[in-house]
Amino acid sequence: NKTIGKSLLKELIKKSESQGFWTLQAGIFSENKASIQLFKNCGFRVVGIRKKIGMLDNKWFDNHFLERRSKSII
């Protein structure tokens, strides 16, 4: 089901704000475009790309670094 990830992420955001967290961060491998888009749709923004952060089968992979700042926590 494609809505489970979005529901879980929205619940995480809600719970984190209720506990006073004003920033959430995520690191997602650049090839995982669906997850990057999911996070963007939930208010995260790309703040950088970490080059060659992980290797698998002799291939380097980049990592998108995203963050979300709460609009309700001051």
ROBA-783824 format. One record per residue (C-alpha): x, y, z. Coordinates in steps of 0.001 Angstrom, whole numbers, plus 524288, in hexadecimal, padded with zeros to 5 digits. Layout:
<pts>
@u->X v->Y w->Z
...
</pts>
This chain:
<pts>
@u->80000 v->80000 w->80000
@u->805EA v->80CFE w->7FBB7
@u->7FFAF v->814E6 w->806AE
@u->805D0 v->80D81 w->81207
@u->812EA v->81482 w->810FD
@u->80C62 v->821CD w->8105B
@u->80399 v->81E95 w->81BF4
@u->80F1E v->819F5 w->82417
@u->8175C v->825DF w->820BF
@u->80C3F v->82F36 w->823F1
@u->80A4B v->82851 w->83101
@u->818DE v->8297C w->833E2
@u->81831 v->83815 w->83100
@u->80C3D v->839A5 w->839BC
@u->81254 v->831FC w->844FC
@u->81F6F v->838E5 w->843DF
@u->818F2 v->8463C w->84477
@u->810D4 v->84227 w->85039
@u->81DBA v->83ED1 w->856FC
@u->823CD v->84BFF w->85389
@u->82CA5 v->84800 w->84842
@u->82DA9 v->85315 w->83E85
@u->83691 v->84C9D w->83474
@u->83653 v->83F32 w->82E36
@u->8413B v->83A71 w->82559
@u->84202 v->82F65 w->81B8D
@u->84C8B v->8294E w->8133C
@u->8478B v->8221D w->80733
@u->84F8D v->81BC7 w->7FC7B
@u->84E5D v->82419 w->7F041
@u->84971 v->818BC w->7E7FA
@u->83D8C v->8178F w->7F0DA
@u->835F1 v->82232 w->7E9DF
@u->828A8 v->81DAB w->7EEF1
@u->82CEB v->81F41 w->7FD23
@u->83310 v->82C76 w->7FA72
@u->82646 v->830FF w->7F445
@u->81E67 v->82B9C w->7FFBE
@u->82685 v->83376 w->8095A
@u->8257D v->83FBB w->800E7
@u->816B2 v->83DF8 w->8006D
@u->816B2 v->83DB7 w->80F53
@u->81DD9 v->84AA1 w->810AA
@u->82C1E v->8467E w->81033
@u->835DD v->84DA2 w->807A4
@u->842C1 v->8492B w->80206
@u->84DCF v->8503E w->808F4
@u->858E4 v->848FC w->8026E
@u->85E0A v->83D18 w->7FB92
@u->868E5 v->83542 w->801C3
@u->87130 v->82F5F w->7F6F5
@u->87660 v->82187 w->7F7B6
@u->87116 v->81F28 w->80562
@u->86F16 v->81080 w->803EF
@u->87485 v->8056C w->7FBC9
@u->86DF1 v->7F8E9 w->7F769
@u->873A5 v->7EF1F w->7EDCD
@u->87EF0 v->7F868 w->7EABE
@u->87584 v->8035F w->7E6F7
@u->874CA v->81044 w->7EE57
@u->86792 v->81601 w->7F1D3
@u->863C6 v->823FE w->7F4EE
@u->85A72 v->827E2 w->7FFBF
@u->8504D v->832C9 w->7FFD0
@u->84FD9 v->839E8 w->80CD2
@u->8426F v->83F8E w->80FED
@u->83CB4 v->84716 w->81B51
@u->82F8C v->84BCC w->81FF5
@u->82DEA v->8572F w->82930
@u->82173 v->857F6 w->83104
@u->818C8 v->863B2 w->82EEE
@u->8120A v->86186 w->83C06
@u->81DF4 v->86060 w->84505
@u->82436 v->86D5B w->84880
</pts>
